[in-house]
Amino acid sequence: MTARTPVTTPAQAATGDYLYWVFPASGRLPLLALLALATAVFVTSLTETLPAGVLPAMSADLGVGEAAMGQAVTVYALGTALTAVPLAARTAAWRRKRLLLTSVAGFAAANTVTALSSSYALTMGARFLAGVAAGVAWALLAGYARRIAPPHLQGRAVAVAMTGIPLALSLGVPAGTFLGEAVGWRAAFTAMTVIAVGLLGWIALAVPDLPGGERGGRAPVARTLRVPGVLPVLAVTFTLVLAHTVLYTYVSAYLGHRGLAGSTGLVLLVFGVASLVGIWFTGRHIDRRLRALTLGGTLLVAVAAAVLAVPAGSTALVLTAALLWGLGWGGAPTLLQTAAADAGGAHADTAQTLLVSLWNAAMAAGGVAGGVLLDVLGAGALSWSVLVLLVPAVAIVAGARTHGFPTRG
């Protein structure tokens, strides 16, 4: 048996002997714990996006239009955007495992209510609760992954944890869509509850506990916003997420407009698999090519929107666009979180929390904007709006050469 390594980090000192069992003495990644965190990211992401795959069925069952049902994503995002910063401050001193377990339990409760609800208002309330749980989770998970990893592998640890996002897109949403079509949309949300309950046990057994910080220890928001580079990263986050959400939330309606209503699951599968490739490529090159990856990814999403705007009903064309969209979008969460942490410097924690809030504010705005476009101009306007929104995102990334998205040697 390999000898123990000395306790040299606050995380190791806080967790004592137990951490040695999940933090190998050779300095390798604690994969069992990181995979639990990745599953938490998966639950968070899939709970957020699942309505996009079962939107028509939810709409018909609850007796509202698709634009109104699309607000299930908006309300979720509002729950996160409105509570991430205050909850992060209020729970700063909580031990990390306790906070993570509370968040996952919130997902289990919210998805159970959603699965059982026959009321649109109650469903929206449950979605808001799920968004609050997400606000806690997003402000916690990346830092948790970094703290349980060896210093020289912290970036890779975050990448492992963040694989839950493309897995939710590549496997979760298509699986939920197929399950919803075969058994009913309620079964998809019930499955989410089952996963969350199982995850509670996994976290309790495999994830080391860590102490929180000091109350009031976070840097003031205004001071963080004055740090060079933070505002450009936040601006790109808002415009890119807004553009993505406008189309992703109403992708079923868009495909129906193109005469491809039966292809929603396939399109989401192609998008999700491409996202996996995107995050894999990002993980290999982010340390030296953050600027190029961010610019390239944004341009790929723009090209995908342009392809979708072509007035043709070709399945092959739509699938090509989904492929480009996924390749461009897959690495976006990791790229933007890394850019925010790098730009924030000593205020990295506050910059990350601001990014979480703004990300979800953009999702909420995207759900509303997409619904208005769908009702007023029709589904065909969705792809054009994405293209217009991405112009400033590309311009900001291109212009932030010194701070925000600097070139790395």
N, C-alpha and C positions, 0 to 999 in steps of 0.2 A: 504494500500500500504506500502511496506517495506521501511524503511528510507534509505536514501543514505548512502553509505560508504564514508569515507573520501578519498580525492585524495591523494594517497600515492606513486604512481609510475610515472615515466616520461611519460609513454604512456597515463595514465589517465589525467595528467596535460596538455598534449599537445592536447588532443581531447575534453576536456571540457565536457559540459553537454551531448553532443550526445553519448559519450561512455557509459553513465549510462544506456541508453536504450538498448544497446547491451551487456553490461557487468553487469550482474545482481548484485544487492547489496548484495545478499547472498553469493557471491563468486563462483557462478556456471559458467560453460563455456558459452561464447557467441556463441551459436551453429549456429545461422543464419549466422554470419560472418564467422565462421570456415567452415561451409558447402559451402559457396561461395569460400573460399580458396581451399577446397577439390575439387570443380568443376574445378577450375583453374588448379589444379594438374592433374585432369582427362583429361582436354583438352590438356595439355602439353604431358602427357604420351600417349594418344591415337593418337595425331597427329604424334608422333614419331614412333609408332609401327604399325599403320594402314596399311602401305604398305605390311607388312608381311602377312596379311590376304587376300590381293587382288593382290598379286604379279603377278600371271599368267595373269590375265586380264589386268593389267596395261602394262605388258610386250608386250602382243599381240597388244594392242591398239596403243601403242607408237612405235611399230616396233623395239624393241630391245630385246635382250636375257634376261633371268631371272637373270643371274649374273649381267648384266648391270643395270637392274631395281632395283636390291637389293641395289645399291648404293644410292637410294633415302633415305635409312636409314643412310648410310655413310655420305652423304652430310649434312643431318640434324645434325648429331652428330658433324661434323666438324664446322658447324656454331656455335654450342654451345661451343665446346672446344676452338675455337680460339677467341671467344669474351666474354666469361663469366668473366674472370678476368679484362680485360680492361674496359668493360662496368660497372662492379660493382664499379670500382674506379671512373669512370667518372660520374656515377649517384648516388654516395654515399650521396650527399646533397639533392637529389630530395625527395619530399614528397612521402611516400610509396604508397598511393592510386594512385597518378598520374603515378608512375612507373608501378604499376600492371595493370592499365587500358591500358597503352601503350603496354605492353606485350601482353595482350589478344587481342587488336586491331591488333597487328602483326600476331597473329594466324588466325584471321578472314580474313585478306588480303591474307596471304600465302595459306590458304586452298581454298579460292575462285579462285585464279590463278591456283592452282593445278587441281581443278575440271573442269576448262574451257580450260586448255592447251591441245593442240594437238602436242606440240613440246617437245621432250625429254629434250633439253637444257633449255627451259623455265621452265619445271617442276622441273628440278634440281635447278634452280635459286630460285624458290618458296620454295623448301625444305630447301635451305640454309637460306632464310629469316625466315622460321619457326624455324630453329635451333637457330638463333640469339635471337628471341623472347623467346625461351626456356632458353637460357643462362641467360637472365634477370630474368625470372620467378623463376628458380631453386635457384638462388642466393638470392632471396627475400622471398620466401613463408614460409620456416621453421621459420625464424626469425620473420616474420610478425605474424605467429600463436602464437609464444611464447609471443610476446609483448602485444597482446590483451587479454591474459589469466591471471588469478590470478597466483601469483608465485608458489603456491603449485600444480597447475594443468597445468603447462607449458608443461611437457612431454606428458600428455594426449592430450593437444591441438595440438601438432605436430602430434601425432598419428592419430587424427581425420582428420587433413589436408592431411596426407599422404595416407588415405584410397582411395584417387583418383587414386593411382597407381594400386592396385589390382582390383578396379572397372573397370578401363580402360581395364585391361587384362581379367577379368572374364566376363564382359558385353560388353564393347566397341568394342574390337577386334572381338569377335565372331559375334556381331550384325553387325559390319561393313562388315565382311566376308559374312554373310547371305544376307545383303542388296546388296553387290557388286555382288553376284551370281544371285540375283533375279532381280535387276534393272540395275546394272552396277556400276563399281567402282567409277565413278564420283559422283553418288548419295551419296556415303559414305562420300566423302570429302565435298560435299555441306551440308550434315547434320552437319559436324563439324563446318562449318561457322555459321550455324543457332544457334548452341549451344554457340559459342563464342559471337555472338551478344547479345543473351539473357543474358549471363554472365556479359557483360558490364553493363547492367542495374542493375543486382543484386548487383554487387560490388558497384556501385554508391550509391545505397540505403542502403545497409546493412553493409558494411565494414567500420569501423572507419578509418579516416585518421591519419597517424602518421608522425612525422618529420623524415627526413633522418639524417645521421651523418655528420661529418665534412669531407670536401675534404681532401684526403691524410691521413685520420685517420687510414687506414688499415695497419696492420703490414706488413713489407717487406716479400716477398715470401721466400727468403733465410733464414731469421730468423725463420720463421714458420717451415720450413723443418728441422731445427736443434732441434726443440722441441722433446724430447723423445716420441716415440709412433706415431708421425704423419706419418713418412715414412712407417712403417708396415701397417697402415690403408690404406694408398694410394696404396701400393703395392697389398694388397688383393683386393681393389676396382678394380684396373686395370685388374688383372687376372680373377677375378670372372665375371666381366661385359664382358670382352672379350670372355670368354668361353660361357656365356649365349647368347651373340649376334650372335656368329658364327652359332649356331643352330636355334635360334628363327627367325632370318631374313629369313632363307631359309627353314623354317619348311614345307612349301607347297611343295617345291622340294623334301625334304627328304621323306615326306609321299607319294608323287608320286612314288619315287624310291621303296618304300615298297609296292606299289600296293594299297595304301589307299588315293588316291588323293581326293576322295569325303568326307573324314573324317576330313579335316582341321578345319572346324568350330567346330566340336565336340571336337577335341583334344585341341584347344585353349580355349574352354569353360571349360573343365575339369582342364586345367592348371590354368585358371583365378580364378575359384571357390576355388581351392586348395590354390592359393595365398592369397585369402581373409582369409581363415582359418589360413594361416601362419602369416599374419600381426596381426590378432586378438590374436593369441597365443603370438606373440612377444610383443604386447602391454601390455599384462598381466604380463610378466616376465622380461622385458628388464632391469628394474632398478636393479635387483639383478643377472641376468643370461646372461649378454651381451656376455661374452666369450663363454659360453656353447651354446647359441643360434646361434652365428656366426659359430662356429665349426660344430654344428649339421646341420645347413642349408646348408653349403658348402658340407658336406658329402652326404646329401640327393640329391643334384644336381648331384654329382659324381655318386651315385648309379643309378639315373635316366639315365644318359648318358651310363652307363654300360648296363642297360637293353635295351636301344635303339640300342646298338651295337650288340645285339644278332641277328644273321641272320635268322629272322623269320618274317612272315607277319601277325602275330596275332594282331587283333584290340585290344583285351583285354590287351595284353602285352604292346602295345604302350600307351593305356589309363592309365595303371598302372604307366608307366614311367612319363607320363604327370602329374599325381597326385603327385608323389614324387618330381618332378621338381618344381611344383607350391608351395608345402609345404616348400621346401627349399629356393625358391627364394622370396616368398612373403614378408618376413620380412627383406630382404637384404638392401633395401634403408634406412629404419629406423635404422637398426643396424649400418650400415656404417656411416650414418650421425651423429648418436649419438656418435659413437666411435671417429669420427674426432673432434667433438666439445669437448668431454671429454679430448682427447689427446692434443688438441690445447690450452686449458686453456685460458689465456688472449688473445691468437691469434686465438680464435675459429672461428671468421668470415672469416679470411683469409684461415684457414684450410678447412672450408666448401666450399668456392669458389674454392679452389684447387681441392677438391673432385669432384665438379660439372664438372670442366674442364677435369679432368682425366677420370671421368666416361664416358663422351662423346667422349673423344679421344679413349677410349677402344671400344666404340660402332662403331666409324668410322673404327678402325682397324679390328673389328670383321666383319663388312660388307665387307671390302676388302678381308680379309683372307678367309671368307666363300665363297665369289665369286670365288677366286682362287682355293680353294679346290673343289668346285662344278665343275668348268671347267676342272681341271687337273686330279683329282682323283675320281670324281663322288660324289653323295649325300651320299653314304655309309660312306665316310670318315669324315663326319661332327660330328657324335657322338663320334668317337674315338678321334678326336682332342679336343673335350670338356673334355674328361676324362684326357688327357695328361695335358691340361692347369690347371686343378683343383688341380693337385698334389702340385705345389708350393703354391697355395692359402691355402690349408690345413696345409702345413708345416709352413707357416708364422703365421697363427692364433695360431697354437699349440705352436710356439716358443715365441710369444709375450706375455709372462705371466706377466711381470712387467709393461710394457708400451704398449699401443695400444689396447690390448684385455685382461686386467687384470681380475683376479677373484675377484668377489665382494661378500662381506659377507652378 
